[in-house]
Amino acid sequence: MSDQLGRTTIVACSMVVRPGERSVLWVLDARVGMPELWGVPAERFAAIDIRLRSVA
């Protein structure tokens, strides 16, 4: 379930940003030094993000 929640969070946040812009949630996590964005491993985040960009 947490995997699905992580994916859903990435998809939802990616839908509301402009092209070339990063979600404030990801920027905030990176600024405070979170090792994983919203608990999602970096590799998983990158894979989802790449797939979303290829579909858009």
Predicted model as a PDB file, atoms N, CA, C, CB and O in Angstrom, pLDDT in the B-factor column:
MODEL        1                                                                  
ATOM      1  N   MET A   1       0.818  -1.189   0.000  1.00 51.00           N  
ATOM      2  CA  MET A   1       0.000   0.000   0.000  1.00 51.00           C  
ATOM      3  C   MET A   1       0.865   1.257   0.000  1.00 51.00           C  
ATOM      4  CB  MET A   1      -0.932  -0.004   1.198  1.00 51.00           C  
ATOM      5  O   MET A   1       0.547   2.219  -0.698  1.00 51.00           O  
ATOM      6  N   SER A   2       1.954   1.265   0.771  1.00 59.00           N  
ATOM      7  CA  SER A   2       2.785   2.464   0.807  1.00 59.00           C  
ATOM      8  C   SER A   2       3.418   2.727  -0.553  1.00 59.00           C  
ATOM      9  CB  SER A   2       3.870   2.331   1.878  1.00 59.00           C  
ATOM     10  O   SER A   2       3.643   3.881  -0.917  1.00 59.00           O  
ATOM     11  N   ASP A   3       3.709   1.662  -1.312  1.00 69.00           N  
ATOM     12  CA  ASP A   3       4.261   1.839  -2.651  1.00 69.00           C  
ATOM     13  C   ASP A   3       3.257   2.557  -3.550  1.00 69.00           C  
ATOM     14  CB  ASP A   3       4.650   0.480  -3.261  1.00 69.00           C  
ATOM     15  O   ASP A   3       3.625   3.458  -4.303  1.00 69.00           O  
ATOM     16  N   GLN A   4       2.007   2.161  -3.468  1.00 72.00           N  
ATOM     17  CA  GLN A   4       0.954   2.793  -4.262  1.00 72.00           C  
ATOM     18  C   GLN A   4       0.744   4.239  -3.821  1.00 72.00           C  
ATOM     19  CB  GLN A   4      -0.360   2.003  -4.141  1.00 72.00           C  
ATOM     20  O   GLN A   4       0.555   5.118  -4.662  1.00 72.00           O  
ATOM     21  N   LEU A   5       0.775   4.490  -2.530  1.00 70.00           N  
ATOM     22  CA  LEU A   5       0.622   5.849  -2.017  1.00 70.00           C  
ATOM     23  C   LEU A   5       1.771   6.728  -2.495  1.00 70.00           C  
ATOM     24  CB  LEU A   5       0.553   5.845  -0.479  1.00 70.00           C  
ATOM     25  O   LEU A   5       1.554   7.877  -2.880  1.00 70.00           O  
ATOM     26  N   GLY A   6       2.988   6.200  -2.472  1.00 74.00           N  
ATOM     27  CA  GLY A   6       4.138   6.957  -2.962  1.00 74.00           C  
ATOM     28  C   GLY A   6       3.994   7.294  -4.427  1.00 74.00           C  
ATOM     29  O   GLY A   6       4.264   8.423  -4.836  1.00 74.00           O  
ATOM     30  N   ARG A   7       3.568   6.324  -5.224  1.00 79.00           N  
ATOM     31  CA  ARG A   7       3.377   6.556  -6.656  1.00 79.00           C  
ATOM     32  C   ARG A   7       2.281   7.587  -6.884  1.00 79.00           C  
ATOM     33  CB  ARG A   7       3.031   5.242  -7.379  1.00 79.00           C  
ATOM     34  O   ARG A   7       2.439   8.496  -7.699  1.00 79.00           O  
ATOM     35  N   THR A   8       1.185   7.450  -6.174  1.00 83.00           N  
ATOM     36  CA  THR A   8       0.078   8.387  -6.318  1.00 83.00           C  
ATOM     37  C   THR A   8       0.509   9.803  -5.949  1.00 83.00           C  
ATOM     38  CB  THR A   8      -1.105   7.952  -5.451  1.00 83.00           C  
ATOM     39  O   THR A   8       0.121  10.761  -6.618  1.00 83.00           O  
ATOM     40  N   THR A   9       1.304   9.944  -4.897  1.00 79.00           N  
ATOM     41  CA  THR A   9       1.802  11.256  -4.485  1.00 79.00           C  
ATOM     42  C   THR A   9       2.678  11.865  -5.571  1.00 79.00           C  
ATOM     43  CB  THR A   9       2.587  11.148  -3.171  1.00 79.00           C  
ATOM     44  O   THR A   9       2.549  13.049  -5.880  1.00 79.00           O  
ATOM     45  N   ILE A  10       3.561  11.072  -6.147  1.00 80.00           N  
ATOM     46  CA  ILE A  10       4.440  11.566  -7.213  1.00 80.00           C  
ATOM     47  C   ILE A  10       3.619  11.991  -8.423  1.00 80.00           C  
ATOM     48  CB  ILE A  10       5.467  10.487  -7.617  1.00 80.00           C  
ATOM     49  O   ILE A  10       3.852  13.059  -8.989  1.00 80.00           O  
ATOM     50  N   VAL A  11       2.664  11.164  -8.821  1.00 83.00           N  
ATOM     51  CA  VAL A  11       1.831  11.489  -9.987  1.00 83.00           C  
ATOM     52  C   VAL A  11       1.030  12.762  -9.728  1.00 83.00           C  
ATOM     53  CB  VAL A  11       0.877  10.315 -10.324  1.00 83.00           C  
ATOM     54  O   VAL A  11       1.007  13.655 -10.574  1.00 83.00           O  
ATOM     55  N   ALA A  12       0.379  12.858  -8.580  1.00 82.00           N  
ATOM     56  CA  ALA A  12      -0.440  14.030  -8.273  1.00 82.00           C  
ATOM     57  C   ALA A  12       0.391  15.308  -8.239  1.00 82.00           C  
ATOM     58  CB  ALA A  12      -1.150  13.840  -6.940  1.00 82.00           C  
ATOM     59  O   ALA A  12      -0.013  16.328  -8.798  1.00 82.00           O  
ATOM     60  N   CYS A  13       1.530  15.258  -7.596  1.00 79.00           N  
ATOM     61  CA  CYS A  13       2.375  16.454  -7.507  1.00 79.00           C  
ATOM     62  C   CYS A  13       2.950  16.824  -8.862  1.00 79.00           C  
ATOM     63  CB  CYS A  13       3.508  16.236  -6.507  1.00 79.00           C  
ATOM     64  O   CYS A  13       3.125  18.006  -9.156  1.00 79.00           O  
ATOM     65  N   SER A  14       3.243  15.842  -9.684  1.00 78.00           N  
ATOM     66  CA  SER A  14       3.788  16.105 -11.013  1.00 78.00           C  
ATOM     67  C   SER A  14       2.748  16.725 -11.939  1.00 78.00           C  
ATOM     68  CB  SER A  14       4.322  14.820 -11.624  1.00 78.00           C  
ATOM     69  O   SER A  14       3.099  17.448 -12.871  1.00 78.00           O  
ATOM     70  N   MET A  15       1.480  16.447 -11.691  1.00 81.00           N  
ATOM     71  CA  MET A  15       0.419  16.975 -12.542  1.00 81.00           C  
ATOM     72  C   MET A  15       0.173  18.463 -12.335  1.00 81.00           C  
ATOM     73  CB  MET A  15      -0.853  16.218 -12.294  1.00 81.00           C  
ATOM     74  O   MET A  15      -0.381  19.124 -13.214  1.00 81.00           O  
ATOM     75  N   VAL A  16       0.571  18.997 -11.197  1.00 82.00           N  
ATOM     76  CA  VAL A  16       0.261  20.394 -10.904  1.00 82.00           C  
ATOM     77  C   VAL A  16       1.423  21.353 -11.131  1.00 82.00           C  
ATOM     78  CB  VAL A  16      -0.195  20.512  -9.495  1.00 82.00           C  
ATOM     79  O   VAL A  16       1.278  22.558 -10.929  1.00 82.00           O  
ATOM     80  N   VAL A  17       2.568  20.833 -11.546  1.00 81.00           N  
ATOM     81  CA  VAL A  17       3.708  21.714 -11.808  1.00 81.00           C  
ATOM     82  C   VAL A  17       3.806  22.017 -13.300  1.00 81.00           C  
ATOM     83  CB  VAL A  17       5.023  21.075 -11.301  1.00 81.00           C  
ATOM     84  O   VAL A  17       3.331  21.255 -14.142  1.00 81.00           O  
ATOM     85  N   ARG A  18       4.425  23.136 -13.596  1.00 83.00           N  
ATOM     86  CA  ARG A  18       4.643  23.519 -14.994  1.00 83.00           C  
ATOM     87  C   ARG A  18       5.838  22.756 -15.549  1.00 83.00           C  
ATOM     88  CB  ARG A  18       4.865  25.051 -15.124  1.00 83.00           C  
ATOM     89  O   ARG A  18       6.670  22.270 -14.782  1.00 83.00           O  
ATOM     90  N   PRO A  19       5.934  22.644 -16.870  1.00 80.00           N  
ATOM     91  CA  PRO A  19       7.093  21.967 -17.469  1.00 80.00           C  
ATOM     92  C   PRO A  19       8.405  22.599 -16.993  1.00 80.00           C  
ATOM     93  CB  PRO A  19       7.009  22.020 -19.011  1.00 80.00           C  
ATOM     94  O   PRO A  19       8.553  23.822 -17.001  1.00 80.00           O  
ATOM     95  N   GLY A  20       9.344  21.764 -16.583  1.00 80.00           N  
ATOM     96  CA  GLY A  20      10.634  22.236 -16.106  1.00 80.00           C  
ATOM     97  C   GLY A  20      10.651  22.660 -14.654  1.00 80.00           C  
ATOM     98  O   GLY A  20      11.711  22.993 -14.126  1.00 80.00           O  
ATOM     99  N   GLU A  21       9.513  22.657 -14.000  1.00 82.00           N  
ATOM    100  CA  GLU A  21       9.399  23.064 -12.596  1.00 82.00           C  
ATOM    101  C   GLU A  21       9.361  21.807 -11.725  1.00 82.00           C  
ATOM    102  CB  GLU A  21       8.121  23.947 -12.363  1.00 82.00           C  
ATOM    103  O   GLU A  21       8.866  20.765 -12.155  1.00 82.00           O  
ATOM    104  N   ARG A  22       9.882  21.908 -10.506  1.00 76.00           N  
ATOM    105  CA  ARG A  22       9.811  20.785  -9.559  1.00 76.00           C  
ATOM    106  C   ARG A  22       8.795  21.104  -8.482  1.00 76.00           C  
ATOM    107  CB  ARG A  22      11.200  20.492  -8.926  1.00 76.00           C  
ATOM    108  O   ARG A  22       8.626  22.260  -8.095  1.00 76.00           O  
ATOM    109  N   SER A  23       8.133  20.092  -8.009  1.00 76.00           N  
ATOM    110  CA  SER A  23       7.153  20.264  -6.943  1.00 76.00           C  
ATOM    111  C   SER A  23       7.821  20.809  -5.689  1.00 76.00           C  
ATOM    112  CB  SER A  23       6.448  18.937  -6.638  1.00 76.00           C  
ATOM    113  O   SER A  23       8.923  20.394  -5.329  1.00 76.00           O  
ATOM    114  N   VAL A  24       7.161  21.717  -5.044  1.00 77.00           N  
ATOM    115  CA  VAL A  24       7.696  22.297  -3.808  1.00 77.00           C  
ATOM    116  C   VAL A  24       7.912  21.218  -2.747  1.00 77.00           C  
ATOM    117  CB  VAL A  24       6.747  23.385  -3.270  1.00 77.00           C  
ATOM    118  O   VAL A  24       8.791  21.359  -1.896  1.00 77.00           O  
ATOM    119  N   LEU A  25       7.128  20.152  -2.789  1.00 73.00           N  
ATOM    120  CA  LEU A  25       7.311  19.064  -1.820  1.00 73.00           C  
ATOM    121  C   LEU A  25       8.659  18.400  -1.994  1.00 73.00           C  
ATOM    122  CB  LEU A  25       6.201  18.025  -1.961  1.00 73.00           C  
ATOM    123  O   LEU A  25       9.318  18.071  -1.007  1.00 73.00           O  
ATOM    124  N   TRP A  26       9.085  18.195  -3.244  1.00 72.00           N  
ATOM    125  CA  TRP A  26      10.373  17.560  -3.486  1.00 72.00           C  
ATOM    126  C   TRP A  26      11.511  18.497  -3.116  1.00 72.00           C  
ATOM    127  CB  TRP A  26      10.494  17.131  -4.949  1.00 72.00           C  
ATOM    128  O   TRP A  26      12.517  18.064  -2.553  1.00 72.00           O  
ATOM    129  N   VAL A  27      11.359  19.768  -3.428  1.00 76.00           N  
ATOM    130  CA  VAL A  27      12.387  20.755  -3.095  1.00 76.00           C  
ATOM    131  C   VAL A  27      12.536  20.849  -1.579  1.00 76.00           C  
ATOM    132  CB  VAL A  27      12.038  22.143  -3.696  1.00 76.00           C  
ATOM    133  O   VAL A  27      13.654  20.899  -1.067  1.00 76.00           O  
ATOM    134  N   LEU A  28      11.425  20.872  -0.868  1.00 79.00           N  
ATOM    135  CA  LEU A  28      11.447  20.959   0.594  1.00 79.00           C  
ATOM    136  C   LEU A  28      12.128  19.736   1.199  1.00 79.00           C  
ATOM    137  CB  LEU A  28      10.018  21.097   1.149  1.00 79.00           C  
ATOM    138  O   LEU A  28      12.982  19.874   2.074  1.00 79.00           O  
ATOM    139  N   ASP A  29      11.764  18.552   0.745  1.00 76.00           N  
ATOM    140  CA  ASP A  29      12.397  17.331   1.252  1.00 76.00           C  
ATOM    141  C   ASP A  29      13.902  17.359   1.027  1.00 76.00           C  
ATOM    142  CB  ASP A  29      11.791  16.094   0.581  1.00 76.00           C  
ATOM    143  O   ASP A  29      14.675  16.995   1.913  1.00 76.00           O  
ATOM    144  N   ALA A  30      14.315  17.790  -0.159  1.00 76.00           N  
ATOM    145  CA  ALA A  30      15.740  17.856  -0.472  1.00 76.00           C  
ATOM    146  C   ALA A  30      16.446  18.877   0.417  1.00 76.00           C  
ATOM    147  CB  ALA A  30      15.947  18.209  -1.951  1.00 76.00           C  
ATOM    148  O   ALA A  30      17.565  18.635   0.871  1.00 76.00           O  
ATOM    149  N   ARG A  31      15.806  20.005   0.667  1.00 82.00           N  
ATOM    150  CA  ARG A  31      16.419  21.064   1.493  1.00 82.00           C  
ATOM    151  C   ARG A  31      16.657  20.620   2.931  1.00 82.00           C  
ATOM    152  CB  ARG A  31      15.538  22.304   1.490  1.00 82.00           C  
ATOM    153  O   ARG A  31      17.669  20.973   3.536  1.00 82.00           O  
ATOM    154  N   VAL A  32      15.726  19.848   3.473  1.00 86.00           N  
ATOM    155  CA  VAL A  32      15.879  19.425   4.863  1.00 86.00           C  
ATOM    156  C   VAL A  32      16.689  18.137   4.980  1.00 86.00           C  
ATOM    157  CB  VAL A  32      14.514  19.236   5.505  1.00 86.00           C  
ATOM    158  O   VAL A  32      16.905  17.624   6.078  1.00 86.00           O  
ATOM    159  N   GLY A  33      17.139  17.617   3.823  1.00 82.00           N  
ATOM    160  CA  GLY A  33      18.032  16.466   3.841  1.00 82.00           C  
ATOM    161  C   GLY A  33      17.364  15.111   3.956  1.00 82.00           C  
ATOM    162  O   GLY A  33      17.981  14.154   4.425  1.00 82.00           O  
ATOM    163  N   MET A  34      16.114  15.016   3.536  1.00 78.00           N  
ATOM    164  CA  MET A  34      15.438  13.716   3.579  1.00 78.00           C  
ATOM    165  C   MET A  34      16.109  12.776   2.577  1.00 78.00           C  
ATOM    166  CB  MET A  34      13.909  13.864   3.267  1.00 78.00           C  
ATOM    167  O   MET A  34      16.296  13.154   1.420  1.00 78.00           O  
ATOM    168  N   PRO A  35      16.471  11.573   2.987  1.00 77.00           N  
ATOM    169  CA  PRO A  35      17.132  10.642   2.075  1.00 77.00           C  
ATOM    170  C   PRO A  35      16.188  10.120   0.989  1.00 77.00           C  
ATOM    171  CB  PRO A  35      17.705   9.476   2.859  1.00 77.00           C  
ATOM    172  O   PRO A  35      16.637   9.752  -0.097  1.00 77.00           O  
ATOM    173  N   GLU A  36      14.909  10.086   1.269  1.00 74.00           N  
ATOM    174  CA  GLU A  36      13.923   9.621   0.302  1.00 74.00           C  
ATOM    175  C   GLU A  36      12.780  10.631   0.261  1.00 74.00           C  
ATOM    176  CB  GLU A  36      13.400   8.191   0.667  1.00 74.00           C  
ATOM    177  O   GLU A  36      12.254  11.026   1.301  1.00 74.00           O  
ATOM    178  N   LEU A  37      12.403  11.043  -0.943  1.00 69.00           N  
ATOM    179  CA  LEU A  37      11.316  11.989  -1.099  1.00 69.00           C  
ATOM    180  C   LEU A  37      10.002  11.324  -0.729  1.00 69.00           C  
ATOM    181  CB  LEU A  37      11.265  12.533  -2.535  1.00 69.00           C  
ATOM    182  O   LEU A  37       9.568  10.382  -1.393  1.00 69.00           O  
ATOM    183  N   TRP A  38       9.386  11.800   0.304  1.00 69.00           N  
ATOM    184  CA  TRP A  38       8.122  11.260   0.808  1.00 69.00           C  
ATOM    185  C   TRP A  38       8.207   9.762   1.055  1.00 69.00           C  
ATOM    186  CB  TRP A  38       6.995  11.558  -0.168  1.00 69.00           C  
ATOM    187  O   TRP A  38       7.222   9.044   0.886  1.00 69.00           O  
ATOM    188  N   GLY A  39       9.383   9.290   1.455  1.00 73.00           N  
ATOM    189  CA  GLY A  39       9.547   7.877   1.755  1.00 73.00           C  
ATOM    190  C   GLY A  39       9.696   6.989   0.534  1.00 73.00           C  
ATOM    191  O   GLY A  39       9.675   5.763   0.649  1.00 73.00           O  
ATOM    192  N   VAL A  40       9.846   7.598  -0.637  1.00 78.00           N  
ATOM    193  CA  VAL A  40       9.990   6.841  -1.876  1.00 78.00           C  
ATOM    194  C   VAL A  40      11.477   6.804  -2.244  1.00 78.00           C  
ATOM    195  CB  VAL A  40       9.132   7.474  -3.033  1.00 78.00           C  
ATOM    196  O   VAL A  40      12.102   7.859  -2.357  1.00 78.00           O  
ATOM    197  N   PRO A  41      12.051   5.625  -2.431  1.00 80.00           N  
ATOM    198  CA  PRO A  41      13.465   5.550  -2.811  1.00 80.00           C  
ATOM    199  C   PRO A  41      13.732   6.348  -4.090  1.00 80.00           C  
ATOM    200  CB  PRO A  41      13.892   4.082  -3.004  1.00 80.00           C  
ATOM    201  O   PRO A  41      12.885   6.403  -4.981  1.00 80.00           O  
ATOM    202  N   ALA A  42      14.902   6.958  -4.174  1.00 78.00           N  
ATOM    203  CA  ALA A  42      15.255   7.832  -5.304  1.00 78.00           C  
ATOM    204  C   ALA A  42      15.115   7.113  -6.647  1.00 78.00           C  
ATOM    205  CB  ALA A  42      16.690   8.350  -5.143  1.00 78.00           C  
ATOM    206  O   ALA A  42      14.670   7.714  -7.625  1.00 78.00           O  
ATOM    207  N   GLU A  43      15.488   5.840  -6.703  1.00 85.00           N  
ATOM    208  CA  GLU A  43      15.390   5.088  -7.959  1.00 85.00           C  
ATOM    209  C   GLU A  43      13.937   4.951  -8.399  1.00 85.00           C  
ATOM    210  CB  GLU A  43      16.026   3.695  -7.805  1.00 85.00           C  
ATOM    211  O   GLU A  43      13.619   5.081  -9.581  1.00 85.00           O  
ATOM    212  N   ARG A  44      13.063   4.689  -7.434  1.00 85.00           N  
ATOM    213  CA  ARG A  44      11.621   4.550  -7.734  1.00 85.00           C  
ATOM    214  C   ARG A  44      11.052   5.884  -8.181  1.00 85.00           C  
ATOM    215  CB  ARG A  44      10.841   4.027  -6.495  1.00 85.00           C  
ATOM    216  O   ARG A  44      10.290   5.945  -9.146  1.00 85.00           O  
ATOM    217  N   PHE A  45      11.418   6.953  -7.484  1.00 80.00           N  
ATOM    218  CA  PHE A  45      10.958   8.291  -7.858  1.00 80.00           C  
ATOM    219  C   PHE A  45      11.386   8.608  -9.284  1.00 80.00           C  
ATOM    220  CB  PHE A  45      11.506   9.355  -6.879  1.00 80.00           C  
ATOM    221  O   PHE A  45      10.577   9.076 -10.084  1.00 80.00           O  
ATOM    222  N   ALA A  46      12.649   8.359  -9.607  1.00 82.00           N  
ATOM    223  CA  ALA A  46      13.173   8.659 -10.947  1.00 82.00           C  
ATOM    224  C   ALA A  46      12.439   7.849 -12.016  1.00 82.00           C  
ATOM    225  CB  ALA A  46      14.685   8.367 -11.012  1.00 82.00           C  
ATOM    226  O   ALA A  46      12.098   8.386 -13.070  1.00 82.00           O  
ATOM    227  N   ALA A  47      12.194   6.575 -11.756  1.00 88.00           N  
ATOM    228  CA  ALA A  47      11.497   5.738 -12.724  1.00 88.00           C  
ATOM    229  C   ALA A  47      10.082   6.240 -12.995  1.00 88.00           C  
ATOM    230  CB  ALA A  47      11.451   4.301 -12.233  1.00 88.00           C  
ATOM    231  O   ALA A  47       9.646   6.293 -14.145  1.00 88.00           O  
ATOM    232  N   ILE A  48       9.372   6.605 -11.942  1.00 84.00           N  
ATOM    233  CA  ILE A  48       8.014   7.130 -12.103  1.00 84.00           C  
ATOM    234  C   ILE A  48       8.054   8.466 -12.828  1.00 84.00           C  
ATOM    235  CB  ILE A  48       7.318   7.284 -10.732  1.00 84.00           C  
ATOM    236  O   ILE A  48       7.250   8.706 -13.728  1.00 84.00           O  
ATOM    237  N   ASP A  49       8.973   9.329 -12.449  1.00 80.00           N  
ATOM    238  CA  ASP A  49       9.087  10.653 -13.055  1.00 80.00           C  
ATOM    239  C   ASP A  49       9.401  10.536 -14.557  1.00 80.00           C  
ATOM    240  CB  ASP A  49      10.182  11.479 -12.336  1.00 80.00           C  
ATOM    241  O   ASP A  49       8.810  11.250 -15.367  1.00 80.00           O  
ATOM    242  N   ILE A  50      10.316   9.651 -14.925  1.00 85.00           N  
ATOM    243  CA  ILE A  50      10.663   9.452 -16.337  1.00 85.00           C  
ATOM    244  C   ILE A  50       9.450   8.961 -17.114  1.00 85.00           C  
ATOM    245  CB  ILE A  50      11.830   8.450 -16.478  1.00 85.00           C  
ATOM    246  O   ILE A  50       9.167   9.442 -18.212  1.00 85.00           O  
ATOM    247  N   ARG A  51       8.743   8.009 -16.540  1.00 87.00           N  
ATOM    248  CA  ARG A  51       7.554   7.482 -17.214  1.00 87.00           C  
ATOM    249  C   ARG A  51       6.503   8.564 -17.397  1.00 87.00           C  
ATOM    250  CB  ARG A  51       6.966   6.312 -16.427  1.00 87.00           C  
ATOM    251  O   ARG A  51       5.889   8.651 -18.460  1.00 87.00           O  
ATOM    252  N   LEU A  52       6.286   9.384 -16.388  1.00 82.00           N  
ATOM    253  CA  LEU A  52       5.310  10.474 -16.502  1.00 82.00           C  
ATOM    254  C   LEU A  52       5.696  11.464 -17.598  1.00 82.00           C  
ATOM    255  CB  LEU A  52       5.177  11.207 -15.166  1.00 82.00           C  
ATOM    256  O   LEU A  52       4.840  11.923 -18.354  1.00 82.00           O  
ATOM    257  N   ARG A  53       6.969  11.789 -17.682  1.00 78.00           N  
ATOM    258  CA  ARG A  53       7.436  12.743 -18.706  1.00 78.00           C  
ATOM    259  C   ARG A  53       7.281  12.152 -20.114  1.00 78.00           C  
ATOM    260  CB  ARG A  53       8.921  13.128 -18.452  1.00 78.00           C  
ATOM    261  O   ARG A  53       7.028  12.888 -21.067  1.00 78.00           O  
ATOM    262  N   SER A  54       7.428  10.844 -20.247  1.00 84.00           N  
ATOM    263  CA  SER A  54       7.298  10.229 -21.579  1.00 84.00           C  
ATOM    264  C   SER A  54       5.847  10.171 -22.035  1.00 84.00           C  
ATOM    265  CB  SER A  54       7.890   8.819 -21.572  1.00 84.00           C  
ATOM    266  O   SER A  54       5.573  10.149 -23.235  1.00 84.00           O  
ATOM    267  N   VAL A  55       4.925  10.147 -21.094  1.00 76.00           N  
ATOM    268  CA  VAL A  55       3.508  10.090 -21.418  1.00 76.00           C  
ATOM    269  C   VAL A  55       2.960  11.483 -21.719  1.00 76.00           C  
ATOM    270  CB  VAL A  55       2.727   9.450 -20.273  1.00 76.00           C  
ATOM    271  O   VAL A  55       2.076  11.645 -22.560  1.00 76.00           O  
ATOM    272  N   ALA A  56       3.492  12.476 -21.028  1.00 61.00           N  
ATOM    273  CA  ALA A  56       2.956  13.850 -21.156  1.00 61.00           C  
ATOM    274  C   ALA A  56       3.267  14.494 -22.465  1.00 61.00           C  
ATOM    275  CB  ALA A  56       3.483  14.715 -20.070  1.00 61.00           C  
ATOM    276  O   ALA A  56       2.878  15.638 -22.698  1.00 61.00           O  
TER     277      ALA A  56                                                      
ENDMDL                                                                          
END                                                                             
